Amino acid sequence: MFEKAGVFSAREMASRLEIAMEDYTTKVMIEGNCALDMARTMIAPVVKAEYRETMDAYVKAREGGIASGTTILHDDIVKLGAGLDALKLRCSELEGGIAKKDPAAVIAAMTALRTNVDALEGMVADDKWPLPKYREMLFVY
């Protein structure tokens, strides 16, 4: 596999590669577990709360015979629900990559999860979102 390269033999180079790959895999697994934990314990609860609050407002308006504003509430409920479904799917994909100890699968799943969370960030009120939002990080108020 490796030819003599400088001061290291092929066996030494293979050993160093194996150690580096183990270190890389360990770090990716730590990041994947952290992302999974954040999605499940920080993001999902606030999105569920926003979903419930929006649903309650919609139901109360409809029960009260109020039609104005219910279209946007309905649309928000659908978007939040779809976001929650996607969040569950993305967490499952990430969990699968972690279980296989496959860095490429974990990174791909984290990327998909991040895209999903970024979309949800725009649907949840600022005062409820548990992490700094992009604009807050870009523009310190």
C-alpha positions as CSV (number, residue, x, y, z in Angstrom):
1,M,0.0,0.0,0.0
2,F,2.7,2.5,1.0
3,E,6.2,2.6,-0.4
4,K,9.1,3.8,1.6
5,A,8.4,7.5,2.3
6,G,11.2,9.4,4.0
7,V,12.0,8.1,7.5
8,F,8.9,6.0,7.9
9,S,8.4,2.5,6.6
10,A,5.2,1.5,4.9
11,R,4.1,-0.3,8.1
12,E,4.7,2.8,10.2
13,M,2.8,5.0,7.7
14,A,-0.2,2.5,7.7
15,S,-0.1,2.5,11.5
16,R,-0.2,6.3,11.6
17,L,-3.0,6.4,9.1
18,E,-5.0,4.0,11.2
19,I,-4.5,6.0,14.4
20,A,-5.4,9.3,12.6
21,M,-8.6,7.7,11.2
22,E,-9.6,6.4,14.6
23,D,-9.0,9.9,16.1
24,Y,-11.1,11.4,13.3
25,T,-13.9,8.9,13.7
26,T,-14.0,9.5,17.4
27,K,-14.2,13.3,17.0
28,V,-17.0,13.0,14.4
29,M,-18.9,10.7,16.7
30,I,-18.6,13.2,19.5
31,E,-19.9,15.9,17.2
32,G,-22.7,13.7,16.0
33,N,-23.8,12.8,19.5
34,C,-23.7,16.5,20.5
35,A,-25.8,17.5,17.5
36,L,-28.3,14.7,18.2
37,D,-28.6,15.7,21.9
38,M,-29.1,19.4,21.0
39,A,-31.8,18.5,18.5
40,R,-33.7,16.3,20.9
41,T,-33.3,18.3,24.1
42,M,-33.1,21.9,22.9
43,I,-34.7,22.2,19.5
44,A,-37.5,19.7,19.5
45,P,-39.1,21.0,22.8
46,V,-39.3,24.6,21.6
47,V,-40.7,23.6,18.2
48,K,-43.3,21.4,19.9
49,A,-44.3,24.3,22.2
50,E,-44.6,26.6,19.2
51,Y,-46.7,24.0,17.4
52,R,-49.0,23.6,20.4
53,E,-49.3,27.4,20.9
54,T,-50.1,28.0,17.3
55,M,-52.6,25.1,17.2
56,D,-54.3,26.4,20.4
57,A,-54.7,29.9,18.8
58,Y,-56.1,28.4,15.6
59,V,-58.6,26.2,17.5
60,K,-59.7,29.0,19.7
61,A,-60.2,31.4,16.8
62,R,-62.2,28.7,14.9
63,E,-64.3,27.9,17.9
64,G,-65.0,31.6,18.4
65,G,-66.2,32.0,14.9
66,I,-63.2,34.1,13.9
67,A,-62.0,33.5,10.4
68,S,-59.5,36.3,10.0
69,G,-55.9,35.2,10.6
70,T,-56.7,31.5,10.7
71,T,-55.2,30.9,7.2
72,I,-51.7,31.9,8.3
73,L,-52.2,30.0,11.6
74,H,-53.1,26.9,9.6
75,D,-50.2,27.4,7.3
76,D,-47.8,27.8,10.3
77,I,-49.2,24.6,11.9
78,V,-48.6,22.7,8.7
79,K,-45.0,24.0,8.4
80,L,-44.2,23.4,12.0
81,G,-45.6,19.9,11.8
82,A,-43.6,19.1,8.7
83,G,-40.5,20.5,10.4
84,L,-41.1,18.3,13.4
85,D,-41.5,15.2,11.2
86,A,-38.3,16.1,9.3
87,L,-36.5,16.7,12.7
88,K,-37.5,13.2,13.8
89,L,-36.3,11.7,10.5
90,R,-33.0,13.6,10.6
91,C,-32.3,12.5,14.2
92,S,-33.0,8.9,13.2
93,E,-30.6,9.2,10.3
94,L,-27.9,10.7,12.5
95,E,-28.5,8.0,15.1
96,G,-28.0,5.4,12.4
97,G,-24.7,6.9,11.2
98,I,-23.5,7.0,14.8
99,A,-24.5,3.4,15.4
100,K,-22.5,2.3,12.3
101,K,-19.5,4.6,13.4
102,D,-19.5,5.9,9.8
103,P,-18.0,9.4,9.7
104,A,-19.3,10.1,6.2
105,A,-22.9,9.1,7.2
106,V,-22.7,11.2,10.4
107,I,-21.5,14.3,8.6
108,A,-24.2,13.9,5.9
109,A,-26.8,13.4,8.6
110,M,-25.6,16.4,10.6
111,T,-25.7,18.6,7.5
112,A,-29.3,17.5,6.8
113,L,-30.2,18.1,10.4
114,R,-28.6,21.5,10.3
115,T,-30.6,22.5,7.3
116,N,-33.8,21.3,9.0
117,V,-33.0,23.2,12.2
118,D,-32.1,26.4,10.3
119,A,-35.6,26.3,8.7
120,L,-37.2,25.7,12.1
121,E,-35.3,28.7,13.6
122,G,-37.2,31.0,11.3
123,M,-40.6,29.6,12.5
124,V,-40.0,29.9,16.3
125,A,-40.3,33.2,18.1
126,D,-37.0,34.8,19.0
127,D,-37.6,34.8,22.8
128,K,-38.3,31.1,22.7
129,W,-35.4,29.9,20.6
130,P,-32.7,28.3,22.9
131,L,-29.7,29.3,20.8
132,P,-28.4,32.5,19.3
133,K,-30.0,33.2,15.9
134,Y,-27.8,34.0,12.9
135,R,-28.7,37.6,12.8
136,E,-27.9,37.9,16.6
137,M,-24.5,36.5,15.9
138,L,-23.9,38.7,12.9
139,F,-25.2,41.9,14.4
140,V,-24.7,42.4,18.1
141,Y,-27.5,44.6,19.4
